[in-house]
Amino acid sequence: MKTFIIAEAGANHDRKFEQALKLVDIASAAAADAVKFQTYSSETLYAKNTPDFAGYKDINKLIKDIELPREWQKDLKQYCDESSIEFMSTPFDEKAVDELYSLGVKRLKIAGFEATDPRIVKYAAGTQLPLIITAGIGVDLATIQKIIEWVAEKNPNPDITFLHGNNAYPTPYEDACLGQIKRIKNMNYTHKIKVGISDHTRGILIPPIAVALGATTVEKHYTFSRLLPGPDHGEHALEPDELNEMIKNIRNVENSMRSKSAGLSESEQQFKYARRSVVATSAINQGEALTLENITTKRPSLSGAISADMFYDVLGQKIKKNIKADEVLMLEHLQ
């Protein structure tokens, strides 16, 4: 199954439309499946009396300075369509859900901090669109079941993908907890779900591992440069070359996950001669029996040779012709 890869642009447009278009170009060039922005408003995201936290002062001003101008959304959607990459944006309020739905987006994403808010989840579910929901901070297996029930109230046949995630930016490797992917995947929920990862660790290591563990969707932040100011340009974001490399690694993991078929693979054919065959340790005369003293196993494995796995089976059998020392024994040599 092909992994759905979301290149998370977030707020890295820095309220510059040409920069937003360039982000689309980077994601498209890297062959991501979707580029995702975020649609929020400082008025509906944080209360006005929010205290300073996590190193942020005046969080409302910060949000106002980085929020996506909503008049961009139609043009961004059109540009993504022209660039053959899916446009996505995470809605953080009801108006954002309505705007994105009216634009014809294929799915909606619920962020980790909003996943435990039934008001937002149910409103998004009411669109009947597939939902991608980050199972991040405060979301355990029981909470996932509760979220499924919220969605099912509005959509009896929901299409839900839960992204395992940690909402620390960046997430230390020891807190990535990739074993949770299989735990989520193996739970018996009231509705069938899919599992992915929203990764906030440094670098490109974790997403391909997550795919090997069963993640079908990967979300990862990216930027032009981690040296730029702003919360989404941080250490958890990839620069363009890294985004390319991560996606290539994910596709390589997908290709490597298939089961081994019978016989030799195409790549093994040229190495098949390096296996072992039965070989004479000394000259063996016609009519003489094969013994532990006059045969051994060595490379190569020739066509028609007695393979090494037949060594004990041929002991005691007689030879039709004279054999030289160190000669590979062939099946046709046996009487």
C-alpha positions, 0 to 999 in steps of 0.5 A: 500500500502506498503511504500518503505523505503530507508535507506540512507547510504550516505557518511557514508561508510567513504571510507572503503569498509567493513564499506559500507558492514556493512551499507548494513547489518544494513539496511537489518537487519532492513528490509528496502526496499533499501539502498542508497549511493551517487555517486558524484565527487568533480570535478563535484559537486562544483566549485573550487572557492566555498567560505566557507559556512554553517560551511564548509571550503574547501568544495572540500576537504571535498567532495573528502574525502567522495566521494564513490569510483566508483569501489565499485558500482558493488560489492555493488550492488552484495552484496545488491542482495545477502542480498535481499535488493535493491541497490540504489545510487544518481547520481550527474553527467551524468557519475554517471547516466550511471554507475548506469544504466549499473549496472541495478539499478531499479530506480534513485534518484535526490537529493533536491539540484539537483532537480531544475537543468534541465540538471541533471533531463533530463539526468536521465529521459532519462534512462526511469527508475522510478525517485524519486525526492526530492522536497526540497529547492526552490521547490514549487508546480509550480516547481514540475510541471516544473520538471514533464515537464522536465522529460516528455520531455525524458520519455512520460510516467514517473514514478515519486515520489516526496519526500517532504523534507527540506534540513536543516540538521537537520530540526527543527520540525516546519519546517517539514511542513508535510501538504505539503504532501497532497498539493503535492498529491492533485495537478492536474499535467499533469502526475500522481505522487506519494508522499513521504518524505525525512526526516532530522529531529532528531529521528523517529517521522516524517516518520510514521506520513508522511505515515499516511498522504499519503507518499508512499516512506520514505527516512532517513539517518542512521549511526553506530554512530552520534558521528563519524565525517563527514556530514552524521553522523549528528543529522539527521541520525538514529543509527541502533536501531532507524532505526529498530524502525522507520521501525517497526513504519511505518509498524504498521501505514500501518496496522492501516490505513485500514478502519473499517469493519462491526461487531467486530474485532477479538481483540474486541471479548473478550471485547464484553460483556462490552457493556450495556444491559437492566436490571431490577431495581426492581422485575417485575412480569409476564404480567407487562409492562416495564417502566422508573421506573423498567428498566435501562441499565448496563453491561454486554451484553449477547447473546440474551439480550435486548441491550441498544440501544433498551431501549426506543423501549421496554418501554410499552412492557410486560414480559412473566415471573417474573424477579428478580431485577438487572436481565439482560432482554432477548429478549425471556422475551418479550411477 
